[in-house]
Amino acid sequence: MADSQISASIFADQALTSLDRAIAANRDAVAAAARLFADCVAADGVIHAFGTGHSQATALEISGRAGGLIPTNRIGLTDLVLLGGENRAVLDDPLLERRPGLAARLYELSTPRPQDLFVIISNSGVNNSIVDMAHLVKEKGHRLVALTSMEHTRAVPALHASGKRLADLADAVLDNCAPAGDALLPLPGGGSLCGVSTIVSTTLAQMVVAESVALLLAEGHDIPVYISANLPGGFERNAKLEAHYAGRLHRGGF
């Protein structure tokens, strides 16, 4: 017999409720983040998105996708291999993201400039590599947007030696309003099913992009936006616009 608390429609209803709650709760944060995005693009900067684990999905939503801003770069663990020359076997380490010095190496490989903006995504906001990167970004003088679950981050201890969480270090904080543990539907034997953070986080990211482009248009700037490479002439058009940022946009990954 199917559990009455678990179904496609129940998840959809709860996910939509979560999305509506996050949209309402983040109006000011979206505006603040959009201002940072617009200022970065107007200053010929690049927006670097970093997340580990499933937070990489939101980093992909920000960086290098059709309908998104061209001056965007995704920082990922695979950069150690693709850009840093390490053996691919390093990616087999399940604890790689906890390696000392990881954030510094990834930052170096991203080749940032002073006007560049960083977006760091982490549902818990407490993993060492995430907080290390946030500290480094601020020490280097960059502006920082955090995308996290405030409920989750407040429910767990800070793991970093500084006692800081991602949200503590950011200039703007987007709260995906996901529950602690992320999943929505309770299972009969304990635990929960169906994470919601990615659905909400990607929506918030797109809201920030839309608002930042509105600001740039109002201020008279050209808008470097991707069109689908699967439309006629799309690849060639995108490549021409990317050329302005040569050496600053890393599109690799596996």
Residue, then its C-alpha position, 0 to 999 in steps of 0.5 A: m500500500a502506498d504511503s499517504q504522505i508520499s506521492a508526486s503531487i504531494f511533493a509538487d505541492q510542497a515544492l511549490t510552497s517552498l518556492d513561494r516562501a523563498i521568493a517572498a523571503n528573498r526580495d531584498a536579497v535578490a535586489a542586493a545580489a543583482r546589484l553586485f552582479a550588475d556592478c561586476v559586469a559593468a566593471d568588465g568583471v567575471i562572476h565565479a560560481f563555486g559549489t561542491g556536491h549537489s551545489q554544483a547544479t546551481a553553479l552550472e545554472i549561473s555559469g555558461r548556460a543559454g539565457g545566462l550572462i557570458p562573463t561567468n565561470r564555474i569553479g569545480l573540483t575537476d579544475l584540479v585536473l583540467l587546469g591544475g595538472e593533477n592526476r584524475a585519480v585525485l577526484d576519487d577521494p570522497l573527502l577531497e573537498r576537505r583537503p587543506g589548501l584546496a580553496a586556495r588552489l581552486y581560487e588560483l586556478s580561476t585566475p580572478r581579477p579584482q573586480d570579479l564577483f564570487v557566488i558560493i553555494s552550499n546548503s549547509g554553509v559549514n563545510n571547510s572548503i566552502v568557508d575557506m573559499a569565502h574567507l579567501v575571497k573576502e581577504k582578496g577584496h572581492r564581493l561575495v554572494a552566498l546561496t544557502s539554507m539558513e534553517h540548515t546552517r543554523a541547525v548544525p555546528a560551525l565546522h571551520a576553525s574560525g567559527k564562521r559559516l558561509a552566510d557570516l562572510a557574504d555581502a548578500v545572502l540568498d536563503n533557499c529556505a530548504p529544511a535542515g537535511d533538504a528533503l521534504l517528504p517524511l519516510p515511515g522508518g525515519g529520514s526524508l525524501c525528495g530534496v528541494s534546495t536545487i529547485v529553489s536555488t536555481t530559481l533564485a539564481q535566475m531571478v538575480v540574473a533577470e534583475s541584474v540585466a534590468l539594472l544594466l539595461a537601465e544604466g545603458h550597458d551592453i548585455p553579454v548573454y548566451i543564446s543556445a548553441n543549438l540555434p543556427g549561428g548560436f555557437e559562433r555568436n557566443a564564441k565571438l562574445e566570449a573572446h572578450y574574456a579570453g583566458r578568464l572563462h573555464r568551461g571544462g568538466f566531466 
